[in-house]
């Protein structure tokens, strides 16, 4: 079991953001919460953030969940007019790029 901290969230997000997404840093914000899901992308008007759980069974799950939520953030910033689904083709298209880095996007974890 690993305990999550904000430093690990930001370091991991920055690594994948630089490599794939190029999301403006002002949008990458995290809150650690006790939630039944592993993570959530949240929005309120122009404010966006990612909620991450405080503990994960291992770093690999933490990393997959964090990148999953970054993909949602990317979708929010760059909407696909043909794909309005949260977990539609534009979401899963990222698997072809992320797989070489040990990331597997799934609808739920």
C-alpha positions as CSV (number, residue, x, y, z in Angstrom):
1,X,0.0,0.0,0.0
2,X,1.3,3.4,-0.9
3,X,0.2,6.7,0.7
4,X,-0.3,9.5,-1.8
5,X,1.0,13.0,-1.3
6,X,0.7,16.1,-3.4
7,X,4.4,16.1,-4.3
8,X,4.1,12.7,-5.9
9,X,0.9,13.8,-7.7
10,X,2.5,16.9,-9.2
11,X,5.8,15.1,-10.1
12,X,4.0,12.3,-11.9
13,X,1.5,14.7,-13.6
14,X,4.3,17.0,-14.7
15,X,6.3,14.1,-16.2
16,X,3.3,12.8,-18.3
17,X,2.0,16.3,-19.1
18,X,5.4,17.3,-20.6
19,X,5.6,14.1,-22.6
20,X,2.0,13.9,-23.9
21,X,-0.6,16.5,-23.0
22,X,0.9,20.0,-22.7
23,X,-1.9,21.1,-20.4
24,X,-1.2,24.6,-19.0
25,X,0.2,24.3,-15.5
26,X,-2.6,26.6,-14.1
27,X,-5.1,23.8,-14.7
28,X,-3.1,21.0,-13.0
29,X,-4.3,21.0,-9.4
30,X,-4.8,18.1,-7.0
31,X,-6.8,17.5,-3.9
32,X,-6.3,14.3,-1.8
33,X,-9.6,12.9,-0.6
34,X,-11.2,9.9,0.9
35,X,-13.4,8.8,-2.1
36,X,-14.9,5.5,-3.1
37,X,-13.3,5.9,-6.6
38,X,-9.6,6.0,-7.1
39,X,-9.7,9.4,-8.7
40,X,-12.0,12.0,-10.3
41,X,-11.6,14.9,-12.7
42,X,-13.7,17.8,-11.4
43,X,-14.8,21.1,-13.0
44,X,-16.7,24.1,-11.7
45,X,-16.9,26.7,-14.4
46,X,-13.3,27.7,-15.3
47,X,-11.9,25.9,-12.3
48,X,-10.6,22.3,-12.7
49,X,-8.8,19.9,-10.5
50,X,-8.2,16.2,-9.9
51,X,-9.2,14.4,-6.8
52,X,-6.9,11.5,-5.9
53,X,-7.3,9.0,-3.2
54,X,-5.0,9.0,-0.2
55,X,-3.9,5.4,-0.6
56,X,-3.4,3.0,-3.5
57,X,-2.4,-0.7,-3.5
58,X,0.7,0.1,-5.6
59,X,2.3,2.9,-7.6
60,X,1.2,1.4,-10.9
61,X,-2.5,1.8,-10.1
62,X,-1.8,5.4,-8.8
63,X,0.0,6.2,-12.0
64,X,-2.8,4.7,-14.2
65,X,-5.5,6.6,-12.3
66,X,-3.6,9.9,-12.4
67,X,-3.0,9.7,-16.2
68,X,-6.6,8.6,-16.7
69,X,-7.7,11.9,-15.0
70,X,-5.2,13.9,-17.0
71,X,-6.8,12.5,-20.2
72,X,-10.2,13.8,-19.0
73,X,-8.6,17.2,-18.3
74,X,-7.1,17.2,-21.8
75,X,-10.6,16.3,-23.2
76,X,-12.1,19.2,-21.2
77,X,-9.6,21.7,-22.6
78,X,-9.7,20.2,-26.2
79,X,-13.2,18.9,-26.8
80,X,-13.8,16.5,-29.7
81,X,-17.0,17.7,-31.4
82,X,-17.6,14.2,-32.7
83,X,-17.1,12.4,-29.4
84,X,-19.0,13.7,-26.4
85,X,-18.5,10.5,-24.3
86,X,-16.2,10.7,-21.3
87,X,-14.8,7.2,-22.1
88,X,-15.4,7.3,-25.9
89,X,-13.0,6.8,-28.8
90,X,-11.1,10.0,-28.2
91,X,-10.3,8.8,-24.6
92,X,-9.1,5.4,-25.5
93,X,-7.1,6.7,-28.5
94,X,-4.5,7.7,-25.9
95,X,-3.7,4.0,-25.1
96,X,-1.6,3.7,-28.3
97,X,0.7,6.5,-27.0
98,X,0.7,5.6,-23.3
99,X,1.2,1.8,-23.5
100,X,4.9,2.2,-24.1
101,X,5.2,4.0,-20.8
102,X,3.3,1.3,-18.7
103,X,0.0,3.1,-18.7
104,X,-3.3,1.3,-19.5
105,X,-6.4,3.4,-19.7
106,X,-9.6,1.6,-18.6
107,X,-13.1,3.0,-18.0
108,X,-12.9,2.1,-14.3
109,X,-10.2,0.7,-12.0
